[in-house]
Amino acid sequence: MTQHIIQSFTILSEQANSRLDVAISKLLPQYSRNQLKQWIISGQILLNNQHVKPKDIVREHDAVTVDAHIDVQREDTPQEFPLTIIFEDAHLLVINKPAGLVVHPGAGHQDKTLLNAILHHHKNGEYLPRAGIIHRLDKETTGLLVIAKTMEAHTYLTDEMQARHIKRTYEAIVSGECTGGGTINAPIDRHPKYRTRMAVVHHGKPAITHYRLIERFREHTHLRVILETGRTHQIRLHMAHIRRPIIGDPVYGGRLKLPAKATPELTDALRRFKRQALHAAELSLIHPVTNELLTWTVEPPEDIKNLLVCLRQDTAQHKK
């Protein structure tokens, strides 16, 4: 199944004397530069009815014709299950992801993922890379995710994410006390021994995490965390790197440590918390079409709220 694109353009003075791939990227901003380059190379984009190269220079009044096809990106099956939609228009979809939902199909999770749900929710998703998903949250992390509904929005949001213009703010509950905020600047790459894990290594990709204090408890801290980069497991790994692992993290959290003389309610809540206490609470971006600054916020889920209540009660009791 394919999508057929047929369009014609005349090069204007403002596009003249530039490379064809540069000029066509301004005429068709909804498609990635790499996609347009492949169409030029394969002869699906012609200049004055001639096969040319992406680097060839265009002149004013040149004729550009596009007769191209986009193959369906995935063979994944659309599946219907509820999505908590925070915002939706013709270009964007913003959801509040629950714990336990895998974003992309992979080993051990071939279906019932967010991608399967998106393919059911809007049919154009099958023509978009990863159904329009431009970033991800780990399976057990909750909170806000933005999905592109058009190729134009996908190209724009991907560029904005790479340029670090999309602001993502999280809430996390960590073991240990933080007296204030800070910044963690530590490169990340695959763990040299355990390939499903990440590690802080000197040759890794740059990774920067900022954290700010929300509330301090006896032996735990509630933090606001802002991503400057978006590496796999970045917040979880960075917090463990400074010896403030996220509560419940099964990979980087280490052994559960209970505060001395913890209340029964807190002891029970900590023992029952089997996922990372990490929530994508705020997302802010410029709309790809209207240029409006949009910001969305969602409260943490009930299990995190309950854990915070227990931590406050335990702290208050030991102040008596």
N, C-alpha and C positions, 0 to 999 in steps of 0.2 A: 504494500500500500504506500502510495507516494502523494506528495503535495506538489502541484505544478505551478510554477511562477513564470508569468509572461509579462514583461514590461519593456518600455522603450524610453530612452532619455536623449536629450540633446545637451551636449556639454556647454555650459554657460561660461561667461568670462571669469567668474570667481573660481571655477574648477579647472580652467585651462592652465597648461604648462605644469601639471602635476602628474604623478604616476597614475595609471589606470586604477590600480587597486585602492589608492588613496581617494581618487575622485569618486569611485563607485561606492566606497564605504560611507561617503557623505550623502550620496543619493539613496542608498539602501541601508540606513543605520540600524535597522532591525536585525541584520545578519552580521555575524562575526567577520572580522577581516580574514581569518583563515578559511571560512566557508566561501567567501567571495573569491579568494585566491584560487581555491580548488575549482570553482566554476569557470574562472578565466582559463586556467590550464587545460581543463577538459573541453573547452569550446562551448560551454553553456552561456558564456558572456562573450559577445563579439563587439569589435570596434570597427565601425564602417563596414559591417558584414565580413570582417576578416578575423581569423584566429590570431591573437596577439599574446604577449606576455604580460604578467602583472606589472612589471616595471616600465612598460612602454608609456611614453608621454602622450597625453591627450591634448587636443587643440580645441579652441572655441569652434562651435558648430559641429564637432564630431558627433556621430550617431552611435549610441550604445544600446544594444539589444540584449535582453535577458530572456532565455528560454531554458529554465532550470528545473530540477526536481529535487525535493527533499524526501529522503526515505524515512519511514517511521523509525524512530530512534531505538525502540525497545520492543521486545516480544513479550513483555510482562503483561499479565492479565489485569484488566480493570476489575477492582473489587469494591463493593459498597460496604462501608462501615462509617460510623459517625465521625465527623471532624468538628472540633470546636473552632468555629470561624470567628476571628476578631475583626477582620476587615476584608472586603472584596469589592473590586470593580472590574472593568474590562481588561485591566493590565496586571493587577496584583492580587495575590491571595495571602493573607496572614492568618496563621493558625496558632492555637495554644496546644502544643504537643504534650500528651500525657506520658507518664512513666510507663515503660514497657513496650513502647511503639518504636520499631526499627524504622529508620528513614529510608534506606536503600536496600533492595534485595542483595543477598550475599550468602556465603556459606552458612548453612543452618537456618537461613531466613529467606526462602525463595519467594514467599508471598506474604499477604497480610501485612505489608509494609505501608508506610506513608505514600510511597510512590504508587503502589497499587490503588490506593484510595484517591489520589490525585487524578490518575488516568480515568477513573470513573466519574470524578466530580466535573472535569472539563475535558472535552474531547481533543482540544488542540494540544493537550499535554503530550500526546504520542509523537508529535513532530518536534518537540523541544528536547534538548539535551537533559537527561535525567528528569524528564517530565516538568522541567522548569525549576527544579530545586537547585538553588545556588549556594546553599550552605547546609550544615547538618548539626544535629544534636545527638549525643550518644543515646543509646536505647533507654537508659534509666534517667536521663536528664530531661526535665520538663521545661515548658515555656515557649517563647515566641520564635516562629520560623516564617520567613517570607518566601513565597514561590512566585515565579514569573508566569504569566498566562499567555504572553506573546513573545515572539522572537526578539522584537524590539526591546521589550522590557528585560528579557533574559540577557541580551548583550549589554544593555545599560547597567543592570544590577551587578553583573559579573565584573564589569570595569570598575564600578563604584566599590565593590568589595575588595578588589585588588589594590585600589587606590586608598583603602582604609577610610572611606568616607561614610560607610554605614556603621553607626554606633550601636554596639551590643553591650548591654549591662546585665550582669547576673547577680544573684544572691547566693551565698554559700554559708554553710555552718561548718566551721573547722575545729579540729581538736587543738587545744593550746590557746593561750591568751595572746592577743595582739594589742599592743598599747596604742597603736595608731595605724595610719596607712603606709603604703610603700609601693614600689615598683619592682617587678621581677623581670630581669633581662637575661634570659638564659636560652641558648639555642636548643632546638629539639629535633630529633630524628628517631628512626626505628631503633628499638633496643637491640644491641648487638647479639644478644642471646635469645631473648623471648620476642618473636616476631609479631605477636599480637599486642605488644606493649610499646610505649614510647619511652625515650630516655633523654635526659639533658646531656648532650655531648658537644664538644668544642667545634666539631665539623658540621653540626646540624644547621637547620634553617633558622633564621632570626625569629625570636618569639618574645613578645613583650606583654606583660600583664600588670595592670594597675589595680590596687585594692584599697578600699577605704572602710573605716570602722563604722558599723551600724550599732552594734550592741555587744557588750562584753559580759561574759558570765564567769563562774568560778574557774572553770578549766576549758572553756570553749569560747568561740567568738563568732558572731554573726557579721559577715562582710558583704560589702558591695564590690563587685569585681567587674572591671571594664577591660575588654579585649582590644588591644591595639593590632595584634595579628591574630590569625585564626588557625593555629596548628591543631592536629589531631590530639585530643586529650589535654590541650594546653593548660586549662585552669587546674584540672585534677593533678597533673604532673607538677606544675609550678608550685602549687600549694604544698604538695608533699616534699618538693625540693627544699623549701624553707622550713620544713618540719612542722607544718600546719596542715596536715592532710584533711581532706573533706570527710566528714562523718559518713560512715556507711560505704565508702568507696571500696569495692571488692578487689580492685587491682592495685591501687596506690595507697590505700588507707592504713595498711598495717593492722596489727592486733588491736582489738577493742580495749580501750582504757577507760575504766569507770572512775569518776571523781570519788575521793574518799568520803564516806558517809553520805553518798548520794541518796536522794529520796527514792522510795520504791517506784514511784511513777517515772522518774528520770531513768532509773536503771532499766526498767521494762521498755521504755521508749528507745533507748540506745541499743538495746539488744535486738529489738524488733526492726530496727532501721537497716535494711539490707541493700540499699542502693545509695549512690552518692547524693548527699543533700545539696543539690545544685539546681538552680532554677534560672532560666533566661527571662528576666523580669521586664526588660525594656528594650525596645528596638526603635531606632530613629533613622530616617533616610529621606532623600529628596525624591519625590514622585517622578518616574521616568517621562511622563507626558505633561503633567500640569506644572512641574517644577516646585510644587508645594512641599514644605517641610512637614513630614508626618512623623508622629511619635505615638507608640502604643505601649501600654503597661498592663501587666497581668499579675495578680497576687500569686504567691506560692500555693501549691496544693495543700490539702488538709494534713498530710503526714508531716510536712515541714512545719506548718503552723502549730501542730500539736507538739512537735519536738521543741519549738521555741517556747511554748507555754510551760512545758516541763522544766526547761532550763531556767526560765525566769523564777518559777516557784522554788526550785532548788537553791538558786542564788539568794533569793529573799529569805528563805528559811535559815540559811547559814549566817545571815547578817543579824539575826535576832540575838 
